[in-house]
Amino acid sequence: MSESREFQVSYQDVEEARQRTDDDSIVKRTPVERSTSLGEMTNSDVFLKMEHLQWTGSFKTRGAYNKISQAVDRGIDEFVAASAGNHAQGVALAATECGAESTIVMPETAPQSKIDATRGYGGTVELVGQDFQDAMSYAQSMAEGTEVEFVHAYDDPDIVAGQGTLGIEMYENCTDVDTIIVPIGGGGLISGIATAFDQLSPETRIIGVQAEGASTVHESLNKGMPVTLEEVDTIADGIATGGISEMTMDIINSKVDEVVTVTDTEIATATLLILERAKQVVEGAAAASVAAILSDELDVSGEVVMPLLCGGNLDMTTLRTVLIHALTNRKQVLRLRVRIDDSPGKMADLSEVIASHGANIHNVRHERAVPELSVGEATLVFTIETQGAEHADTIVEAIRNEGYTVEGIDSRSESVTE
């Protein structure tokens, strides 16, 4: 944890932010629930901090309100921000609550549900660019030379202090917590939370988690300067900023114990697990914290551990994609390519083999225009619902025992797997 020195954000700043946001109509005190299922999987005592149940569906309202309420007191009445979705909603709600106007620049790729929600909270939305960095550059240019105030998603002491109120709350929820796991995009959230815990419980281990396709912390710390990715590639759009700031890097370097990365497959698997076991729908950024405790990179055995579910703004199209990905990884959705003699009855024969083993066929496709096939041959591509990996292996073996050549297909990439 930190040595004794000054940072741009102090614990007193976090406490003052707590006082400004101490209104349940602005910031809720979100619940914590023990997960016995995750506890058994990780040999630990797991408490899920359910910040996805916050107003706007994420923690972002905390920082936005702390920033905007102070600016409004100084006479500012118009704000602009850039966001992939969650910060957008927090800024829109905070500005509306303070009687101010807000314009939010979002990437053209932002989920429609987040665009609609931002407008619903009173924000004006402009869609610019393909990613967060494009949107941020445009938003900053809108504020230059005007009286409009730019509200940065993470590189702002008032934003970080506001997010730190969540750290106070997490400590009050569980004063004996050994480890907390916090998702990292730009680093504002973990910086605020770490600042709170550094004062309240310095012995608590602070673990950050990034998506593998948007990981910048390790390289930034190694180089001693913030590193920005030209492109990010992750289903966890809430932490897909592709960069941190000097301020957040400084706090992470001094107050965070470790930063781990997780893959999109691990995030998708965790999203499904949280849905099944905790009965909660969360976005990829939130599921990353659970993915971390399930990964080989982090050992929480014997500890009281609190993964932060930081947001729940997951549109249904993305949810469908994530669930298919996770179910495919579990082999509960199985795609098979079977080579056949192209003669009547083969599809019926194979369907009977599959059905006889208790699997459900979602669809089947007949392919003849495949270069490696001989004249008179074809392939059948089945999408099958199974009970899991063992059941899937039994079905594949049964098809082979009938004399067919069969291969598994990774439905996420169309690549063939043995």
C-alpha positions as CSV (number, residue, x, y, z in Angstrom):
1,M,0.0,0.0,0.0
2,S,1.0,3.7,-0.1
3,E,3.9,5.4,1.6
4,S,3.2,8.7,3.4
5,R,3.0,11.3,0.7
6,E,0.4,13.6,-0.9
7,F,-1.8,12.6,-3.8
8,Q,-4.2,14.6,-5.9
9,V,-7.1,12.9,-4.0
10,S,-7.1,12.6,-0.3
11,Y,-9.3,10.6,2.1
12,Q,-10.8,14.0,3.2
13,D,-11.9,14.6,-0.4
14,V,-13.6,11.3,-0.4
15,E,-15.4,12.0,2.9
16,E,-16.6,15.4,1.6
17,A,-17.9,13.7,-1.6
18,R,-19.7,11.2,0.7
19,Q,-21.5,14.2,2.4
20,R,-22.5,15.7,-1.0
21,T,-23.9,12.4,-2.3
22,D,-25.6,11.4,1.0
23,D,-29.1,11.4,-0.5
24,D,-30.7,8.2,-1.5
25,S,-32.5,9.9,-4.4
26,I,-29.0,10.6,-5.9
27,V,-26.8,7.8,-4.7
28,K,-28.1,4.5,-3.2
29,R,-26.3,2.5,-0.6
30,T,-26.2,-0.7,-2.6
31,P,-26.5,-4.1,-1.0
32,V,-23.9,-6.8,-0.4
33,E,-24.8,-10.5,-0.7
34,R,-22.8,-13.6,0.2
35,S,-22.4,-16.1,-2.6
36,T,-22.0,-19.6,-1.2
37,S,-21.6,-21.0,-4.7
38,L,-18.6,-18.8,-5.6
39,G,-17.3,-19.4,-2.1
40,E,-17.2,-23.1,-2.7
41,M,-15.6,-22.7,-6.1
42,T,-12.8,-20.5,-4.7
43,N,-12.5,-21.9,-1.2
44,S,-13.2,-18.4,0.2
45,D,-16.0,-16.4,1.7
46,V,-17.4,-14.3,-1.1
47,F,-19.5,-11.2,-0.7
48,L,-20.7,-9.6,-3.9
49,K,-21.0,-5.8,-3.8
50,M,-24.0,-5.1,-6.0
51,E,-23.3,-1.6,-7.3
52,H,-25.0,-2.6,-10.6
53,L,-28.2,-1.8,-8.7
54,Q,-27.2,1.8,-8.4
55,W,-29.2,4.6,-10.1
56,T,-28.2,4.5,-13.8
57,G,-27.0,0.9,-13.3
58,S,-23.5,1.8,-12.3
59,F,-21.2,3.6,-9.9
60,K,-20.6,6.5,-12.3
61,T,-23.3,8.7,-10.7
62,R,-21.1,9.0,-7.6
63,G,-18.3,10.8,-9.3
64,A,-20.4,12.7,-11.8
65,Y,-22.6,14.2,-9.1
66,N,-19.6,15.1,-6.9
67,K,-18.0,16.9,-9.8
68,I,-21.1,18.6,-11.3
69,S,-22.8,19.8,-8.1
70,Q,-19.6,21.7,-7.1
71,A,-19.3,23.2,-10.6
72,V,-23.0,24.3,-10.6
73,D,-22.3,26.0,-7.2
74,R,-19.6,28.0,-9.1
75,G,-22.1,29.1,-11.7
76,I,-21.5,26.5,-14.5
77,D,-24.7,25.3,-16.1
78,E,-23.6,23.3,-19.1
79,F,-21.4,20.2,-19.3
80,V,-20.0,17.9,-21.9
81,A,-18.6,14.4,-21.5
82,A,-17.5,11.4,-23.5
83,S,-18.5,7.8,-22.6
84,A,-19.1,4.3,-23.9
85,G,-22.3,4.3,-21.8
86,N,-22.1,4.3,-18.0
87,H,-20.3,7.7,-17.5
88,A,-22.8,9.1,-20.0
89,Q,-25.8,8.1,-17.8
90,G,-24.1,9.3,-14.6
91,V,-23.3,12.7,-16.1
92,A,-26.8,13.1,-17.6
93,L,-28.5,12.3,-14.4
94,A,-26.2,14.4,-12.2
95,A,-26.6,17.4,-14.5
96,T,-30.4,17.1,-14.7
97,E,-30.6,16.8,-10.9
98,C,-28.5,19.9,-10.6
99,G,-30.6,21.9,-13.1
100,A,-27.9,21.9,-15.7
101,E,-27.6,20.8,-19.3
102,S,-25.4,18.0,-20.6
103,T,-24.1,16.8,-24.0
104,I,-22.7,13.3,-24.1
105,V,-20.5,12.2,-26.9
106,M,-20.7,8.4,-27.4
107,P,-19.0,6.1,-29.9
108,E,-21.1,5.1,-32.9
109,T,-20.6,1.5,-31.6
110,A,-22.3,2.3,-28.2
111,P,-25.1,-0.1,-27.3
112,Q,-28.5,1.4,-28.2
113,S,-29.8,0.7,-24.7
114,K,-27.1,3.0,-23.2
115,I,-27.8,5.7,-25.8
116,D,-31.5,5.6,-25.0
117,A,-30.9,5.6,-21.3
118,T,-28.6,8.6,-21.5
119,R,-31.3,10.5,-23.3
120,G,-33.8,9.4,-20.8
121,Y,-31.8,10.9,-18.0
122,G,-31.9,14.3,-19.8
123,G,-28.6,14.2,-21.7
124,T,-28.2,15.3,-25.4
125,V,-26.3,12.5,-27.2
126,E,-23.9,12.9,-30.1
127,L,-22.5,9.8,-31.7
128,V,-18.9,10.2,-32.9
129,G,-16.1,7.7,-33.8
130,Q,-15.6,4.0,-33.3
131,D,-14.3,3.9,-29.8
132,F,-14.0,5.8,-26.5
133,Q,-10.8,7.7,-27.5
134,D,-12.5,9.1,-30.6
135,A,-15.5,10.2,-28.6
136,M,-13.3,11.8,-25.9
137,S,-11.2,13.8,-28.4
138,Y,-14.4,15.2,-30.0
139,A,-16.0,16.0,-26.6
140,Q,-12.9,17.9,-25.4
141,S,-12.8,20.0,-28.5
142,M,-16.4,20.9,-27.9
143,A,-15.5,22.4,-24.6
144,E,-12.4,24.3,-25.6
145,G,-12.7,28.0,-25.6
146,T,-16.2,27.9,-24.1
147,E,-17.8,28.2,-20.7
148,V,-19.0,24.6,-21.1
149,E,-17.2,22.3,-18.6
150,F,-15.8,19.0,-19.7
151,V,-16.4,16.1,-17.3
152,H,-13.7,13.5,-17.7
153,A,-14.6,9.9,-17.0
154,Y,-11.6,9.3,-14.7
155,D,-8.8,12.0,-15.0
156,D,-10.4,14.4,-12.5
157,P,-9.8,14.5,-8.7
158,D,-13.5,15.3,-8.1
159,I,-14.6,12.2,-10.1
160,V,-12.1,10.0,-8.3
161,A,-13.2,11.3,-4.9
162,G,-16.8,10.6,-5.8
163,Q,-16.1,7.1,-6.9
164,G,-14.2,6.7,-3.6
165,T,-17.5,6.9,-1.7
166,L,-18.1,3.4,-2.9
167,G,-14.9,2.3,-1.0
168,I,-16.2,3.7,2.2
169,E,-19.4,1.9,1.7
170,M,-17.7,-1.4,0.8
171,Y,-15.7,-1.1,4.1
172,E,-18.8,-0.4,6.1
173,N,-20.5,-3.4,4.4
174,C,-17.7,-5.8,5.5
175,T,-15.1,-4.4,7.9
176,D,-13.2,-7.7,8.0
177,V,-12.7,-8.0,4.2
178,D,-9.3,-9.4,3.3
179,T,-9.4,-8.7,-0.5
180,I,-11.5,-6.5,-2.8
181,I,-11.5,-6.9,-6.6
182,V,-12.1,-3.8,-8.6
183,P,-12.4,-3.6,-12.4
184,I,-10.1,-1.0,-14.1
185,G,-10.9,1.0,-17.2
186,G,-9.4,4.4,-16.9
187,G,-8.6,3.8,-13.2
188,G,-10.9,6.4,-11.6
189,L,-12.9,3.8,-9.7
190,I,-10.1,1.8,-8.2
191,S,-8.2,5.0,-7.4
192,G,-11.0,6.3,-5.3
193,I,-11.7,3.0,-3.6
194,A,-8.0,2.4,-2.9
195,T,-7.8,5.9,-1.4
196,A,-10.7,5.1,1.0
197,F,-9.3,1.7,2.0
198,D,-5.8,3.1,2.5
199,Q,-7.3,5.1,5.3
200,L,-9.9,2.8,6.7
201,S,-8.3,-0.6,6.3
202,P,-4.8,-0.5,4.9
203,E,-4.3,-4.2,5.5
204,T,-7.0,-5.1,3.0
205,R,-5.6,-6.3,-0.3
206,I,-6.7,-4.2,-3.3
207,I,-6.7,-6.1,-6.6
208,G,-7.5,-4.5,-9.9
209,V,-8.7,-6.4,-13.0
210,Q,-8.5,-5.5,-16.6
211,A,-9.9,-7.2,-19.7
212,E,-7.0,-8.7,-21.7
213,G,-8.0,-6.9,-24.8
214,A,-7.9,-3.5,-23.1
215,S,-5.1,-3.9,-20.6
216,T,-2.9,-0.9,-20.1
217,V,-1.9,-0.8,-16.5
218,H,1.1,-3.1,-16.5
219,E,2.7,-1.5,-19.5
220,S,2.0,2.0,-18.1
221,L,3.6,1.2,-14.8
222,N,6.6,-0.4,-16.5
223,K,7.2,2.6,-18.7
224,G,6.4,5.1,-15.9
225,M,3.8,6.9,-18.1
226,P,0.3,6.3,-19.2
227,V,0.0,4.1,-22.3
228,T,-3.0,4.4,-24.6
229,L,-4.0,1.5,-26.9
230,E,-4.8,2.4,-30.5
231,E,-7.5,-0.3,-30.5
232,V,-9.3,-2.3,-27.8
233,D,-11.0,-5.6,-28.2
234,T,-13.2,-6.8,-25.4
235,I,-16.9,-7.6,-24.6
236,A,-16.5,-5.5,-21.4
237,D,-17.2,-2.1,-23.0
238,G,-17.4,-0.5,-19.6
239,I,-13.7,-0.9,-19.0
240,A,-12.6,-0.5,-22.7
241,T,-11.1,2.9,-22.2
242,G,-7.8,1.8,-23.6
243,G,-5.8,4.1,-21.3
244,I,-5.3,5.4,-17.8
245,S,-4.1,8.9,-16.7
246,E,-1.0,10.1,-14.8
247,M,-3.2,10.7,-11.7
248,T,-4.8,7.3,-11.7
249,M,-1.5,5.6,-12.6
250,D,0.1,7.3,-9.6
251,I,-2.6,6.1,-7.2
252,I,-2.7,2.6,-8.6
253,N,1.1,2.3,-8.4
254,S,1.1,3.4,-4.8
255,K,-2.2,2.0,-3.3
256,V,-3.1,-1.1,-5.4
257,D,-1.5,-4.4,-4.5
258,E,-1.9,-6.2,-7.8
259,V,-3.5,-5.9,-11.2
260,V,-4.6,-9.1,-13.1
261,T,-6.1,-9.6,-16.5
262,V,-8.9,-11.9,-17.7
263,T,-10.0,-13.0,-21.1
264,D,-13.3,-12.4,-22.8
265,T,-14.1,-16.1,-22.4
266,E,-13.5,-15.9,-18.6
267,I,-15.7,-12.7,-18.5
268,A,-18.5,-14.4,-20.5
269,T,-18.3,-17.5,-18.2
270,A,-18.4,-15.3,-15.1
271,T,-21.4,-13.4,-16.5
272,L,-23.3,-16.7,-17.0
273,L,-22.3,-17.9,-13.6
274,I,-23.5,-14.7,-11.9
275,L,-26.8,-15.1,-13.7
276,E,-27.2,-18.7,-12.7
277,R,-25.9,-18.6,-9.1
278,A,-26.5,-15.0,-7.9
279,K,-29.6,-14.4,-10.1
280,Q,-28.1,-11.1,-11.2
281,V,-27.6,-9.7,-14.7
282,V,-24.4,-7.7,-14.9
283,E,-22.3,-6.3,-17.7
284,G,-18.9,-7.6,-18.7
285,A,-16.9,-5.0,-16.7
286,A,-18.7,-6.1,-13.5
287,A,-18.3,-9.8,-14.3
288,A,-14.5,-9.2,-14.7
289,S,-14.2,-9.1,-10.9
290,V,-15.7,-12.5,-10.5
291,A,-13.7,-13.8,-13.5
292,A,-10.6,-12.7,-11.6
293,I,-11.3,-14.8,-8.5
294,L,-12.1,-17.8,-10.7
295,S,-8.9,-17.4,-12.7
296,D,-5.5,-19.0,-12.1
297,E,-3.9,-15.6,-11.7
298,L,-5.5,-14.9,-8.3
299,D,-5.6,-17.0,-5.1
300,V,-8.2,-15.9,-2.6
301,S,-8.3,-19.3,-0.7
302,G,-9.3,-18.9,2.9
303,E,-10.1,-15.2,2.6
304,V,-13.1,-12.9,3.0
305,V,-13.3,-11.5,-0.5
306,M,-15.5,-8.8,-2.1
307,P,-15.7,-8.7,-5.9
308,L,-17.3,-5.4,-7.1
309,L,-20.2,-5.8,-9.5
310,C,-19.7,-2.2,-10.8
311,G,-22.4,-2.1,-13.5
312,G,-25.5,-3.8,-14.9
313,N,-26.0,-1.9,-18.2
314,L,-26.0,-4.9,-20.5
315,D,-28.2,-4.7,-23.6
316,M,-30.0,-7.9,-24.6
317,T,-28.2,-8.3,-27.9
318,T,-24.9,-8.3,-26.1
319,L,-26.3,-10.6,-23.4
320,R,-27.3,-13.1,-26.1
321,T,-23.8,-13.0,-27.6
322,V,-22.1,-13.4,-24.2
323,L,-24.3,-16.3,-23.2
324,I,-23.8,-18.2,-26.4
325,H,-20.0,-17.6,-26.0
326,A,-20.1,-19.0,-22.4
327,L,-22.4,-21.9,-23.3
328,T,-20.1,-22.8,-26.2
329,N,-17.1,-22.7,-23.8
330,R,-19.0,-25.1,-21.5
331,K,-20.0,-27.3,-24.5
332,Q,-23.6,-26.8,-23.6
333,V,-24.0,-25.4,-27.1
334,L,-22.1,-27.7,-29.4
335,R,-21.5,-27.3,-33.1
336,L,-20.4,-30.4,-35.1
337,R,-19.4,-30.9,-38.7
338,V,-20.1,-34.5,-39.8
339,R,-18.8,-35.8,-43.1
340,I,-21.3,-38.0,-44.9
341,D,-22.0,-39.8,-48.2
342,D,-24.5,-37.5,-49.9
343,S,-27.4,-39.9,-50.1
344,P,-31.0,-39.9,-48.8
345,G,-31.5,-40.7,-45.1
346,K,-28.1,-39.7,-43.7
347,M,-29.5,-36.6,-41.9
348,A,-32.3,-38.6,-40.4
349,D,-29.8,-41.3,-39.3
350,L,-27.5,-38.8,-37.6
351,S,-30.5,-36.9,-36.0
352,E,-31.6,-40.2,-34.5
353,V,-28.2,-40.9,-33.0
354,I,-28.1,-37.4,-31.4
355,A,-31.7,-37.6,-30.1
356,S,-31.1,-41.1,-28.7
357,H,-28.5,-39.6,-26.4
358,G,-30.9,-36.9,-25.0
359,A,-29.5,-33.9,-26.9
360,N,-31.6,-31.3,-28.6
361,I,-30.8,-30.2,-32.2
362,H,-31.2,-26.4,-32.6
363,N,-30.5,-26.4,-36.4
364,V,-28.6,-28.3,-39.1
365,R,-27.0,-27.1,-42.3
366,H,-26.2,-29.2,-45.4
367,E,-22.9,-28.2,-47.2
368,R,-21.7,-29.6,-50.5
369,A,-19.5,-26.8,-51.8
370,V,-16.5,-27.7,-49.7
371,P,-13.1,-28.1,-51.5
372,E,-11.8,-31.0,-49.5
373,L,-14.9,-33.2,-50.2
374,S,-14.9,-35.9,-52.8
375,V,-17.6,-36.2,-55.4
376,G,-20.7,-37.6,-53.8
377,E,-19.8,-36.4,-50.3
378,A,-21.2,-33.6,-48.2
379,T,-21.1,-32.3,-44.6
380,L,-23.8,-31.7,-42.1
381,V,-23.3,-28.9,-39.6
382,F,-25.3,-29.4,-36.4
383,T,-25.9,-27.0,-33.6
384,I,-26.8,-29.0,-30.5
385,E,-27.9,-28.3,-27.0
386,T,-26.2,-30.6,-24.4
387,Q,-25.9,-30.9,-20.7
388,G,-22.2,-30.1,-20.7
389,A,-18.8,-31.3,-21.6
390,E,-19.2,-34.9,-20.6
391,H,-22.5,-35.2,-22.4
392,A,-21.0,-33.5,-25.5
393,D,-18.1,-35.9,-25.6
394,T,-20.6,-38.9,-25.4
395,I,-22.5,-37.6,-28.4
396,V,-19.4,-37.1,-30.5
397,E,-18.2,-40.6,-29.6
398,A,-21.6,-42.1,-30.5
399,I,-21.4,-40.4,-34.0
400,R,-17.9,-41.7,-34.5
401,N,-19.0,-45.2,-33.5
402,E,-21.5,-45.1,-36.3
403,G,-18.6,-44.7,-38.8
404,Y,-18.8,-41.0,-39.4
405,T,-15.9,-38.4,-39.4
406,V,-16.9,-35.7,-37.0
407,E,-15.2,-32.4,-35.9
408,G,-16.2,-29.8,-33.3
409,I,-16.5,-26.2,-34.5
410,D,-15.8,-23.2,-32.4
411,S,-18.9,-21.2,-33.0
412,R,-17.1,-18.0,-31.9
413,S,-14.6,-18.2,-34.7
414,E,-15.8,-20.9,-37.1
415,S,-12.4,-22.7,-36.5
416,V,-12.4,-26.4,-36.3
417,T,-11.4,-28.0,-32.9
418,E,-10.4,-31.6,-32.4
